[in-house]
Amino acid sequence: MIDSTEAGVAPRLWHLRGDALVALGRLAEAVDVLRSALLEAERLQLRDRQWRVAASLARALRGLGRREE
């Protein structure tokens, strides 16, 4: 797995890692990774990826009880 959230890593990889962390119940970590994925997808103007990552991020935040974010 990816050990960092440095710029240049494909948003798809961060998205996959974030979803895996959610599945493992590591929601706080997942939120950080998914936020990085979303920022990178926005930077690269990958609209379809932005929507997918945003949905995953919303699920992770909901799991943490942070619906308002």
LINMO-V68313 format. One line per field, one symbol per residue. phi: phi as a letter, one per 30 degrees, with the letter a starting at -180 (. if undefined). Layout:
phi: ???
This chain:
phi: .dcbbdejdeedddddddddddddicdddeddddddddddddedhceddeddddddddddddddicddd
